[in-house]
Amino acid sequence: MTRVSLVVPCYNAARTLELCLTSVLRQSRVPDEIVVVDDAGTDGSAEIAERLGCRVVRLPENRGVSAARNAGTDATTGDVLFFLDSDVALREDAVANALEILAEDPGCGCVHGVYEPEPLIDDGPVEWYRILHAVHWRGRHLGPVNSVVFALAAVRRETLLAAGRFDERLRDCEDVEYSSRLAVRTRILLSDRVAGRHDDGSAFWPVLAEQWRRALPLIPLALETGRRGAAKPEHANRPAGILACALALATLPLGLLDPLLLAVPAVLVAGFLAADPGLVRSVRRRRGTAFAVYFMAVHLAVHVVLVTGLTVGALRLLPRPGRRGQERTEISSPSA
């Protein structure tokens, strides 16, 4: 019988951890071992996990989610590792379905899942924006993919070990980098049979700050993974929308020459709004027209931060004055 080890990286997650672990204990196929890796938290999360009968691995200092996942891998023995974020509560059949998918397809080394269209804890409209956007873009890519979101993902241990360890230098976009190594070794599936409810960011400015942090390393990572010959990962946002937003920002200064020229960025913003009609329809169907208008306003703000972060990340690759030769930002693969 296939043994499955479930690993929950955790840092100050007391608000959601009990909901997360209770959902694991209620699985139709309960994992053979449940390991919570406490990343030097201070809010009593480790005690919650121990009270619920989970094994806890305590890291002496905060090292980030990559280090926590590595520690969880080292502490477990299952044939399949199911990685679950501490702010996700699984649907009751998620683990069983993941194991069934892997058993039916020996060439598939990893299956990861989707979020359900309601937040784990309802914290208002910004969180609904995040959840519905994630539901939509993952739904577009169901089936074979080139990337993994490790918030709820099952991986064969032999596949994981062959791809190497998570890069502990990365606290953002670590799944993008790891996917580039995993996808060249095995088939990856995104399935709505593996699902859970997510407690996402709910405050506007912190959400934008998170988008900024995630945008900065994307260009360097794309260049490095391209050198390895890795396939391009799936896009959370439509490339046409990103381009329209970038051009709108670039043409805004035209308004200094003549206010009438502001029509150019206005048309480009309209192009941005029209870049993903399926997204608008999906949000409108679930939450109504008024919320869809709000959703797209937040979506535009997120794209402005995304484009700005991508630009700054790319500029950091340029040679700096006073240094010899050309700088190169490189993310090397950790050894297996």
Summary of the structure (lengths in Angstrom):
residues: 336
radius of gyration: 20.9
end to end distance: 26.3
largest distance: 71.8
contacts: 1122
relative contact order: 0.13
helix: 49%
strand: 16%
